[in-house]
Amino acid sequence: MKNLLIVLTGLTLCTGCGGELLDEPPPGEGPSGSVTDGKGDDTASRGFGGKVRGITTAAEPWWSDTATHPYESASLANWTQYQWRNQLNIRKDQSVSLLQEVQRQGATLHNWPEGNGYTVTDFHGVEVALDSRESAQRLLRILRDNPAAVGGGQLTTDFSDEVSWPSTQPGEERQPGEVVFLDLYGPDDAAIAYIDTDISDQQFCVMTVTHPRTGWHPVNGVRCWGYIDWPHGEYTHLIYTTGVDSTTVSGAGWVGEHLQYEVWNAMMVAVARHVECIWGGEAGYIWEDDEVQQGLDVKPGGLVLSDVDHPGGWDTISEATPQFEYACD
């Protein structure tokens, strides 16, 4: 995503948040999970180096009780907050060539400010043990180019039941501005455009579009997928997806968010199944959280950067393997 640099109020924010975990907590970080420089500074420009800090290696599984391991839970929450703020600033007019390519295919980009409901942010990530960094990037490439194949494909995962997602042609890769049509569970269809496809920085992103073939997507916004290093216990990486969006139907925020939660949980379970059943690796816990970031006193599209936060709690931290629809053969 080196081609997506966003300048806002004098701050240059990168859109890539991949990287490594550090074992030592940074100065000024406490159990609350706030990241500061020790002088109370907590700005949107911090944290985008891709390093999730404050992680400590424990003899017991550190995820078993986040209340007694505040650095672990708070550090991931803090990284997630910066990721959300970063995605909040991705603009649909960031590239003339991108706009032209999307328009050439008959589509129009729509971002979260054009929604009619609450602005919601979410995080879904699964711990995996892979044999090399190349494996993590290879998995990310599959998620980008052929997500329906993750976990074994049709009839083996809930994700393939939730959404039909066309793949690229064999040997081809997704291109910036490429529009893809999705067949969603139920009567809805939708379309997205890949706004960044460079995974050398460990992440790629899409934005919702309208198209005569599909009409409006159920939400407007940006979603990214990526991985960060996760060197704890037997696990090596955390594969994730994060979203910032608002529903296109006023008052449908909670319903739409519930449906999205099901879809992205199913994708993380599919990732875990892919690692365990196809690659012979190990998958651990799935971390998930969604937050309504927009209060009732804020009109749709009126959210500002400082409003977006992660309070530090998680909706669920659950084992991946028991959620497989079909066990490994």
N, C-alpha and C positions, 0 to 999 in steps of 0.2 A: 503494500500500500504506500510505497514511497511516492506514488503519484497523487496521493490525497493528503495534502497538507492544508490545514484550515487555519486562517488567521482571525482571531476574535479579540476585540478590545486589547490589542497589543500582544496577545499571547499566541504563540504558534503551537498548535496541538497536533500531535501525530495521531493517525488513525490505527496504527498497529500497536497492540498491547501484548504481544507474545513475550516470551523470555524465560527467566529462571527464577527459582525460589531461593531466598537467602535464609540462612539459619539464624542470623542475629537480628533482633529487633532494632529498627532505626531509632535515632535520638528522638525522644519526645513521644514515642508510641507507648500507650498503656493499654490496660484491659478493655477500655472503651473501643479500641480499634481505630481511633483517630490517628492519622499520620501527620506529624508536624516536623519542623526542623528544630524543635526544642524551644522555639520562641513563639509558639502559637500560630505559625503559618500553616494554613491548610487550604491551598488554592487548587484550582482546576488544572493547573499546569504540572502539578506534581504527580508522580505515579505512572507516567506514560512510558517509562523506560522498559516496562514489561517485567519488572522484578516484584514478585509478591513477597513482602518482607514479614519478619516477625514469626516465621515458622520455626518451631523447635522440634527436634527429633526425640520422641519419647519411647521408652521401653514398651509401654502398653500401646494399643492402637489409639492414636491421639484423637480420632474422630469419635471415640466412644462416649466422650463427655466433654462437649465444648465449653461447659461452664467452668471446668477445671483446667482447660487449655485455652485461655482467652486469646493468646496470640494467633493460634491456628485459625480459628473461626473468624476472628476480627480481621486478620490479614487478607483472607480471601474476600471478605465482605468489602474491605477497603479498596482492593483492586477492582472488584466488580463495580463499585461506585464510580471510579475513574473511567472504567470502560463505558459505563452508561453515559457519563457526561461527554465523553469523547464522541460517541455515536450521536448524541443529541446535536452535535455541531456539524455533522456531515450534511452538506447542502446538495440539493438536486441540481443546482446550477454550477457545480464545482468544475465542470469540464465541458467546453463547447463541443468537442468531438464526441463525448459520451451522450450528450443531449441529442446531437444529430443522428447518432446511430440508433438510439431508442426511437426517435421520431421516424426514422427511415422504415422501421418495422411497424409503424402505425400505433405506437404506444406513447403514453404520457406519464412521466414520473410524478409520484405523489409521496410526500413525506409526512411525518407525524403532525406538523402544524396544521395540516389540511383535514385532520380528523374532526369528528363531531362529538367525541366523548373524552373520557379521562385519558391522560397520557400514562401508559403503563410501561414499566421496564421489567425485564425478566432475565434470569440466569439459569442455565441447566448445564451441568458438567459432570463427567464421569471419570473416575480414577482408573487408569489402565497401566499395565506393565508391558512395555514393548522392548524389543532387543536393541533398538538404536533410534536415534533422532530421525533417521531416514524413514523408519516405519511410521512415526508420528506424522511426518509430512506426506507419506504415501496414503495414510488414512484420511488426512485432510483433503488430498487430491480426489479421493473417491467421494467424499462428502460434497465436493464442489462439482464434479463432473457426472457422477452417477449415484446420487444419494439413495435411490430406490434399491440399490444392490447391497447397501450396508446391512450386515447381519445375516445375509443369505438371500435377501430379496423377497419377492412375492411369496405369500403363503408361509413364511417363516417368522415374520415380525409384525407386531401391531402397527409399526410405522408405515409399512407398505399398504396396510389396510386404511390408514388415516388419509394418506395423500398419494396420488399417482404423480411422480416427478420424472419427466423424460430425461434420458441420459444424452450425452454427446454422442456423436458418431465415433466408432472405434478409432483410436489413435488421435482424436481431437481433444482440445481443451476448451473450457469456457473462455469467452472473450468479453472484454469490457463493453457494456451496452447490449449484450445479448439478452433477448427477451425469451422467457420460458413460461409455458402455460401449464398450470397445475390443476389437476382434477381433485378437488377436496372432498372429504367425506360428506355425504349429503348432497343437496341440490346445487351447492355453490361451486363455481370454477373461479380461478383467479390467475393473475399473471405477475411476474416479477422481472426485474432487470438486474443483471450482475453489474454492479458499479465498480467493483474491484476484484480482480481474479489472480493477482500476484500473491502467491502463498510463501514467498521467500521470507516474509516477515511473520509467518505463522498465523495468518488470518486472511479471510476473504469476506466480502459483504455483498448484500443485495438490497434493492429498494423496491417498494411496491409500485405498480403501474396500473393504469386503466388501458383497456384495449377493446375495440368493437366486438371481438370474439368472446370476451369474458366479462366486460363491464368492470365494476369496481371490485377491488380486493376487499375482503371483510375488514381489514385494518389498513391504515397508512403508516409507513415507517421504514426503518432500517433494521436488518438483521445481519449479524456476523457470526462466523464460525472460526474456531481456531484451537490452539493448544498452548499450554504453558508447561514448563518443566515442573515435575512433582516428585522429587527424589526422597520419598519417605516410605519406610518399610520396603515392600517388594514393588511398589508402584513407581513409575517413571514420569508419567504425563497426566495432565488433566485435559481431556477433550471437552470443549464447551460450545454453546451457542448463547448469544445475548441479543436481546431485542429492545428497541425503543419504538413504540407505536401508539396510535390512537384509533379507535373504531371509526368506521365510516358511517355507522348508523347511530344516531344520538340515543343515549340511554342504554346501549347494548354492551357497555364496557365489561361488566362482570361475566356475562355469558361468553363474549368473545375471548376474554382472558382465560376462562376455564377450558374452552376448546383448544386454545393455543397451548395451554399447560399440558394437556393430554398428548398433543402432537409432539412437542419437544421432549417430553418425558419418554415417549415411545422411541424417538430417535436416539436418545442416550442409551436406552436399553438395547437398541439395535447395534449401536457402537460396541457396547459391552459384549454382545453376542458375537459380533464379528471378531473381536480380539480373542475371545475364548474358544469359539467353535471353529473358526476358519484359520486363525493364525496360531492357535495353541498358547496364547498368552493368558494373562490374568486381569480381571476387572474387579474393582472394589466397590466403593460407595458412589451414589449419585447425589450431588448437591443441587438443590433447586430452591429458587425464590422468585416471587414476583411482587412488585410494589406499585401501588397507585401513587403516582408522583404529583398529581394535579388536584388541588383542593377545589371545593365547590365554589370558592370565591374567585377562581381563575378561569377565564373563558378559554374554550378550546384553542390550542395553539399559543396560549399565553405563557407557557412555562419558560422559566429562565434557568440558566446553568446552575445557579446556587440553590435552586429548589430541589435538585436531584440528589438523593442520598440513599445510602443503604444503612438501615438502622442497626445492622449487625446480627440479626437473627436469621434463621433459615426455615422455610416452610417445611421442607423434608430433607433428611439425610438418610438414604435408604440403600440397602444392598441391591446391587444390580442383578445378580444371577437369579434370585427367586422370581424376578419379574419377567424372565424369558417366556414367551408364548410357547416356544418349543425348545426342549432341552437339546444340547448338542448330541449328535448321533453317536 
